[in-house]
Amino acid sequence: MKFIGKHIDNSVSPTYTHNQSSASATWVINHNLEKHPSITVVDSAETVVHGKIEYNSKNTVTVTFRLNEDAYAFSGKAYLN
């Protein structure tokens, strides 16, 4: 039997978890994923926090957090995939 069609790659896309242990309003994340990944940020209570995302390169991203125009510093995690 001959296969006709597109081969589907079932490999898992690499991920990275960034641990921000010290409170900061700006997180610089070096992930080495060679792409612009999607990012989910949570604080230490596992609440999702939204920030401004700037892709510096395919391996580095900066996330900045503000609350009512003021810097919002906190610790937590960023999940990248």
MDTraj code that builds the backbone (N, CA, C; nanometers):
import mdtraj as md
import numpy as np

residues = "MET LYS PHE ILE GLY LYS HIS ILE ASP ASN SER VAL SER PRO THR TYR THR HIS ASN GLN SER SER ALA SER ALA THR TRP VAL ILE ASN HIS ASN LEU GLU LYS HIS PRO SER ILE THR VAL VAL ASP SER ALA GLU THR VAL VAL HIS GLY LYS ILE GLU TYR ASN SER LYS ASN THR VAL THR VAL THR PHE ARG LEU ASN GLU ASP ALA TYR ALA PHE SER GLY LYS ALA TYR LEU ASN".split()
xyz = np.array([
    [0.0854, -0.1168, 0.0000],
    [0.0000, 0.0000, 0.0000],
    [0.0901, 0.1232, 0.0000],
    [0.0594, 0.2196, -0.0825],
    [0.1377, 0.3422, -0.0936],
    [0.0685, 0.4539, -0.0164],
    [0.1464, 0.5254, 0.0659],
    [0.0926, 0.6381, 0.1436],
    [0.0914, 0.7621, 0.0561],
    [-0.0220, 0.8266, 0.0475],
    [-0.0342, 0.9522, -0.0263],
    [-0.0874, 1.0554, 0.0713],
    [-0.0164, 1.1642, 0.0832],
    [-0.0604, 1.2704, 0.1736],
    [0.0563, 1.3284, 0.2498],
    [0.0258, 1.4046, 0.3498],
    [0.1264, 1.4740, 0.4285],
    [0.1621, 1.3910, 0.5513],
    [0.2919, 1.3775, 0.5761],
    [0.3376, 1.3081, 0.6965],
    [0.3104, 1.3981, 0.8175],
    [0.2525, 1.3434, 0.9204],
    [0.2241, 1.4185, 1.0433],
    [0.3300, 1.3841, 1.1464],
    [0.3970, 1.4880, 1.1953],
    [0.5003, 1.4693, 1.2975],
    [0.4326, 1.4715, 1.4342],
    [0.4338, 1.3602, 1.5034],
    [0.3695, 1.3494, 1.6344],
    [0.4639, 1.3794, 1.7495],
    [0.5804, 1.4362, 1.7200],
    [0.6750, 1.4675, 1.8274],
    [0.6205, 1.5817, 1.9127],
    [0.6612, 1.5847, 2.0350],
    [0.6147, 1.6854, 2.1301],
    [0.6990, 1.8112, 2.1153],
    [0.6332, 1.9242, 2.1119],
    [0.7024, 2.0523, 2.1034],
    [0.7742, 2.0794, 2.2358],
    [0.8974, 2.1301, 2.2308],
    [0.9698, 2.1570, 2.3553],
    [0.9028, 2.2677, 2.4373],
    [0.9168, 2.2587, 2.5675],
    [0.8611, 2.3579, 2.6594],
    [0.9693, 2.4055, 2.7551],
    [0.9398, 2.5137, 2.8268],
    [1.0332, 2.5662, 2.9257],
    [0.9518, 2.6289, 3.0378],
    [0.9918, 2.6066, 3.1617],
    [0.9301, 2.6707, 3.2780],
    [1.0327, 2.7628, 3.3417],
    [0.9965, 2.8894, 3.3523],
    [1.0828, 2.9897, 3.4148],
    [1.0356, 3.0122, 3.5575],
    [1.1252, 2.9994, 3.6532],
    [1.0932, 3.0252, 3.7942],
    [1.1494, 3.1622, 3.8320],
    [1.0610, 3.2558, 3.8605],
    [1.1016, 3.3906, 3.9030],
    [1.0902, 3.3936, 4.0551],
    [1.2011, 3.3648, 4.1235],
    [1.1978, 3.3516, 4.2695],
    [1.1985, 3.4855, 4.3419],
    [1.2576, 3.5892, 4.2818],
    [1.2560, 3.7215, 4.3455],
    [1.1532, 3.8089, 4.2755],
    [1.0807, 3.8870, 4.3536],
    [0.9759, 3.9726, 4.2984],
    [1.0360, 4.0748, 4.2022],
    [0.9761, 4.0862, 4.0846],
    [1.0231, 4.1808, 3.9845],
    [0.9071, 4.2193, 3.8938],
    [0.9080, 4.3430, 3.8437],
    [0.8068, 4.3893, 3.7501],
    [0.8489, 4.3623, 3.6056],
    [0.9750, 4.3248, 3.5867],
    [1.0264, 4.2901, 3.4546],
    [1.0977, 4.1569, 3.4628],
    [1.0516, 4.0613, 3.3850],
    [1.1129, 3.9287, 3.3805],
    [1.1815, 3.9116, 3.2455],
    [1.3101, 3.8845, 3.2465],
    [1.3833, 3.8519, 3.1245],
    [1.4039, 3.7008, 3.1262],
    [1.3474, 3.6339, 3.0264],
    [1.3449, 3.4877, 3.0234],
    [1.4287, 3.4371, 2.9065],
    [1.5345, 3.3641, 2.9374],
    [1.6175, 3.2975, 2.8373],
    [1.5719, 3.1519, 2.8307],
    [1.5039, 3.1161, 2.7211],
    [1.4409, 2.9838, 2.7145],
    [1.5070, 2.8871, 2.6167],
    [1.5830, 2.9354, 2.5205],
    [1.6530, 2.8517, 2.4211],
    [1.5619, 2.7554, 2.3455],
    [1.4396, 2.7975, 2.3157],
    [1.3459, 2.7146, 2.2407],
    [1.3556, 2.7373, 2.0891],
    [1.4342, 2.8349, 2.0477],
    [1.4517, 2.8659, 1.9046],
    [1.3197, 2.9015, 1.8356],
    [1.2318, 2.9724, 1.9074],
    [1.1037, 3.0170, 1.8506],
    [1.0442, 3.1240, 1.9408],
    [0.9345, 3.1831, 1.8974],
    [0.8589, 3.2776, 1.9784],
    [0.7435, 3.2003, 2.0425],
    [0.7626, 3.1479, 2.1629],
    [0.6632, 3.0603, 2.2246],
    [0.5431, 3.1355, 2.2811],
    [0.4350, 3.0612, 2.3021],
    [0.3236, 3.1160, 2.3786],
    [0.3666, 3.1159, 2.5253],
    [0.3123, 3.2091, 2.6027],
    [0.3566, 3.2265, 2.7417],
    [0.2356, 3.2408, 2.8330],
    [0.2363, 3.1656, 2.9423],
    [0.1370, 3.1817, 3.0485],
    [0.2138, 3.2102, 3.1763],
    [0.1795, 3.3214, 3.2424],
    [0.2466, 3.3619, 3.3663],
    [0.1499, 3.3450, 3.4822],
    [0.2009, 3.2886, 3.5927],
    [0.1222, 3.2777, 3.7152],
    [0.2031, 3.3332, 3.8323],
    [0.1324, 3.3881, 3.9301],
    [0.2007, 3.4359, 4.0500],
    [0.2207, 3.3193, 4.1469],
    [0.2722, 3.3477, 4.2646],
    [0.3024, 3.2413, 4.3605],
    [0.1770, 3.1706, 4.4125],
    [0.0589, 3.2310, 4.3920],
    [-0.0676, 3.1675, 4.4303],
    [-0.1307, 3.0938, 4.3114],
    [-0.0561, 3.0816, 4.1992],
    [-0.1008, 3.0141, 4.0770],
    [-0.2137, 3.0878, 4.0051],
    [-0.2250, 3.2200, 4.0271],
    [-0.3216, 3.3039, 3.9571],
    [-0.2577, 3.3556, 3.8293],
    [-0.3273, 3.3451, 3.7174],
    [-0.2734, 3.3928, 3.5896],
    [-0.2599, 3.5448, 3.5937],
    [-0.1451, 3.5943, 3.5488],
    [-0.1155, 3.7373, 3.5453],
    [-0.0810, 3.7743, 3.4014],
    [-0.1362, 3.8839, 3.3522],
    [-0.1110, 3.9284, 3.2156],
    [-0.0065, 4.0394, 3.2155],
    [0.0830, 4.0345, 3.1207],
    [0.1863, 4.1364, 3.1087],
    [0.2133, 4.1680, 2.9631],
    [0.2980, 4.2671, 2.9407],
    [0.3395, 4.3050, 2.8054],
    [0.4553, 4.2139, 2.7656],
    [0.4406, 4.1440, 2.6543],
    [0.5421, 4.0493, 2.6087],
    [0.6197, 4.1099, 2.4931],
    [0.7513, 4.1068, 2.5037],
    [0.8388, 4.1533, 2.3967],
    [0.9377, 4.0414, 2.3637],
    [0.9308, 3.9926, 2.2423],
    [1.0234, 3.8880, 2.1984],
    [1.1530, 3.9555, 2.1538],
    [1.2587, 3.9395, 2.2336],
    [1.3875, 3.9994, 2.2019],
    [1.4585, 3.9213, 2.0913],
    [1.4385, 3.7906, 2.0903],
    [1.4981, 3.7016, 1.9904],
    [1.4199, 3.5712, 1.9941],
    [1.4656, 3.4712, 1.9183],
    [1.3999, 3.3397, 1.9225],
    [1.4277, 3.2669, 2.0530],
    [1.5198, 3.3181, 2.1352],
    [1.5574, 3.2505, 2.2601],
    [1.5372, 3.3343, 2.3859],
    [1.4984, 3.4596, 2.3702],
    [1.4830, 3.5474, 2.4864],
    [1.3552, 3.6302, 2.4738],
    [1.2843, 3.6428, 2.5843],
    [1.1627, 3.7234, 2.5888],
    [1.1636, 3.8061, 2.7172],
    [1.1098, 3.9273, 2.7092],
    [1.0947, 4.0130, 2.8269],
    [0.9461, 4.0333, 2.8513],
    [0.9032, 4.0109, 2.9760],
    [0.7635, 4.0318, 3.0142],
    [0.7617, 4.1405, 3.1206],
    [0.6817, 4.2452, 3.0972],
    [0.6726, 4.3593, 3.1882],
    [0.5313, 4.3668, 3.2442],
    [0.5224, 4.3908, 3.3745],
    [0.3930, 4.3923, 3.4430],
    [0.3653, 4.5301, 3.4999],
    [0.2421, 4.5770, 3.4788],
    [0.1978, 4.7066, 3.5292],
    [0.0594, 4.6902, 3.5915],
    [0.0337, 4.7713, 3.6929],
    [-0.0985, 4.7765, 3.7559],
    [-0.1344, 4.9230, 3.7699],
    [-0.2343, 4.9691, 3.6931],
    [-0.2742, 5.1106, 3.6941],
    [-0.1553, 5.2031, 3.6677],
    [-0.0779, 5.1720, 3.5645],
    [0.0382, 5.2509, 3.5211],
    [0.1599, 5.2389, 3.6124],
    [0.1480, 5.1711, 3.7255],
    [0.2617, 5.1503, 3.8153],
    [0.3215, 5.0120, 3.7923],
    [0.4514, 5.0009, 3.8144],
    [0.5170, 4.8714, 3.8036],
    [0.4557, 4.7761, 3.9060],
    [0.4362, 4.6511, 3.8646],
    [0.3764, 4.5494, 3.9513],
    [0.4763, 4.4359, 3.9668],
    [0.5471, 4.4342, 4.0792],
    [0.6505, 4.3332, 4.1041],
    [0.5920, 4.2156, 4.1813],
    [0.6240, 4.0960, 4.1359],
    [0.5808, 3.9742, 4.2048],
    [0.6708, 3.8595, 4.1611],
    [0.6618, 3.7488, 4.2324],
    [0.7348, 3.6278, 4.1950],
    [0.6338, 3.5255, 4.1445],
    [0.6829, 3.4276, 4.0697],
    [0.5942, 3.3248, 4.0165],
    [0.6641, 3.2426, 3.9107],
    [0.5858, 3.1954, 3.8142],
    [0.6385, 3.1122, 3.7066],
    [0.5839, 3.1563, 3.5720],
    [0.6628, 3.1282, 3.4681],
    [0.6168, 3.1482, 3.3307],
    [0.6318, 3.0140, 3.2596],
    [0.5240, 2.9712, 3.1958],
    [0.5234, 2.8468, 3.1198],
    [0.5288, 2.8817, 2.9715],
    [0.6298, 2.8320, 2.9025],
    [0.6481, 2.8627, 2.7613],
    [0.6380, 2.7349, 2.6794],
    [0.5687, 2.7435, 2.5655],
    [0.5635, 2.6290, 2.4748],
    [0.5478, 2.6737, 2.3311],
])
top = md.Topology()
chain = top.add_chain()
for i, resn in enumerate(residues, 1):
    res = top.add_residue(resn, chain, resSeq=i)
    for name in ("N", "CA", "C"):
        top.add_atom(name, md.element.get_by_symbol(name[0]), res)
traj = md.Trajectory(xyz[None], top)
